Amino acid sequence: MENNKKFKVIFDTNILWQNNEDKIENLFNSNISKSIEFIKENEIKDQIALAIPQLVIDERIKQTLKQVESNIQKIENSVKVLSPFGIKISQKAYKKNFKSLIYKKKKEQIKEAELEIIKTPIVSQDKIIERSLRGIKPFSDNGDRGFRDTLIWLSILNDAKKNKKLNYVFCTENIEDFDPKIIIEEFKQYSSNKLFILSNISELKEFLDKQLDLKLELKEKYEKIKEEIGKRIGDIMIGINSYKEERFGFDYSPASVHSFTAFTNLGSENLSGYNFSGINFDDIQEISKNIFELSVTVFVEGKYTENRNPSAVSYLGINKTEESFNLLIKYSTEDEKLEIQKIKKVHGNDYPKEYFDTSLYSNGYKVRY
């Protein structure tokens, strides 16, 4: 029997933020291409529409511009460092009108992916203020956060009002503010169809498998893999504690998870290693028979020596009690072989919402979200 269910899948910014296998020139991370590939492989294109709110696109462009500007600043700093040695680098090589190029790239990538853009509705300031004062989700209870999320949510409601025959799926890592119970109730006022809220691409695949009766048994497969990976946290932490990077002119390598004996000085700050705090499975896909590729976020807590200097920690941007790493893992269910292919540390200025405050301007007023 043919399945006539149709869904519009809408992505939040945090789902499309760059992960460990992505390059700066990509406006969106691999979650878009993975979703498109899944739809194509299972021949469900007629039942699924992928969409992005205009505000999400604008935010990704803003984030990309910030990354480009940061890299340009690094080049300029390098030029200054080399100048005493008589070494000169032509500024023409990197001082281009990169903003217009990024906007052009954006249009090309959206067209190529066949993504629908959901326009931001015109909303009165009074309505936004009322929702803020009443703490209506996705505003926080006291209304001091949630401006951006509220605009995205109102975009979805406005779109659902026009499309009576579609069920909606909203993919966001910000489940806390987009409280499903509250959000779904408001959605019912605009549509007689259903709204589902998912937190990552892995959940999206499981959801479509079940709803469209694809018979892939992804939930069962994924749960078993998650259980097995959970037994290998020690191996994963050894990989994280062996991770090296260069930042602020310092090179550090935390010690082994078992010993924590090697110490590296970050200014006045000694970081000896990381302790495991939690793990999130962002995506799981079978790349060949019994071989799976996992994109995971591992949450850790830094372990420091007693002579911790608060001012140095603040300067280095590692004063958070919890930090995180993006990992790309290859895992075989046949012989239980685990291989960490890539590791990337998520810094305070690398993630849009959960790690630092940002702002938008509305009608002349600065509004934090």
Residue, then its C-alpha position, 0 to 999 in steps of 0.5 A: m500500500e502506498n504511503n501518502k504522508k508528506f512532510k516538510v523538514i525545517f532545519d534550525t541553525n545549530i543543525l547546519w553549523q559546521n562540523n568536523e568534516d566541513k570546510i569554511e566555504n560550505l554555507f551548511n554542514s554535511n547534514i544537508s547533503k546527508s539528508i538529500e542522499f537519504i531521501k534519494e536512496n529511499e526514493i521518497k523525494d515526492q514525500i519530503a520537502l527540505a526547508i530553511p527559514q530565511l533567518v537561519i540563512d542570514e545567521r549562517i552568512k553572518q557566522t561565515l563572514k565572522q570566520v572569514e574575517s578571523n582568518i583575514q586577521k590571522i593573515e594580517n598578524s602574520v604579515k606583521v610578524l614577518s615584516p621585521f625580516g623583510i618578508k612582504i606579502s601582497q595584500k591583494a592576495y586576500k583583501k577581496n570583496f569577500k562579502s559579495l562572493i559569500y552571498k553569491k556562494k550562498k545562492e548557488q548552494i541553496k539552488e543546488a540543494e533544492l532547498e525551500i526558503i521560508k520567509t520571515p513574516i512581518v510581525s508587530q513589535d507589540k506581539i514580540i514584546e507580549r510573547s517576551l513578557r509572558g515568557i511564551k516559548p521559545f522565549s525563556d521563562n523570564g523573556d530575556r532570551g528567545f528573540r531569534d528563535t521566536l522569529i523562526w517559530l513564527s515563520i514556521l507557523n505562518d508557513a503551516k497556515k498556508n500548507k494545510k496538507l503537510n506535516y511539519v518536522f523541525c530539527t533543532e538542538n535547542i529542544e529546551d527552548f522549543d519545548p515540544k509540549i508547548i510548541i505543538e499545542e500552539f501549532k494546532q491553532y494554525s494547522s490540523n496536521k502534525l508537528f514533530i520536533l527532532s534534535n539531530i539527523s540521526e533522529l530524522k532518519e529514524f523518524l522517516d524510516k518509521q513514518l514512511d514504512l521504509k523497513l530499514e529498522l534504523k532505530e534498532k540498529y542505531e540503539k545497538i551501536k550507541e550501546e556498544i559505543g557507550k562501552r568504548i568511552g575510555d578509548i574515545m577519551i584517550g583520543i580526545n586527551s591526545y588531541k593537539e591544536e594551536r591556539f593563541g600561540f600556544d600548543y597544548s596536548p592534554a595527558s592520557v585519560h589514565s594518567f593525567t601526568a603531563f602538564t602543559n602551561l597555557g600562560s598561567e593555566n595548567l590543563s592536565g586533561y579532560n574528564f568525560s561528561g556526556i555524548n550526543f550522537d549527531d548522525i549515524q550512517e552505514i557506509s558499507k556492510n556492517i561498517f558505520e560512520l558516526s558523527v558525535t559530540v563528546f562533552v568533557e570537563g577540563k582537569y586543571t592543576e591547583n595553580r589555576n589563574p582565573s584571569a588567564v582562563s578567562y582570556l583563553g576562553i576555557n573558563k566554561t565548566e563544560e567543553s566539547f569535541n566533534l568526532l568522526i568515528k568509524y565503527s564495525t559491528e562485525d569485529e567491534k573495531l573503533e577508529i577515530q578519524k577526525i577530532k575537532k574542539v568546539h571553542g566558545n566562539d565556534y558555536p552560535k547559541e549554546y556557548f556564547d551570547t549573540s544579538l539581533y537588532s529590531n526596530g532600533y532596539k538591541v535584543r538578546y536571544 
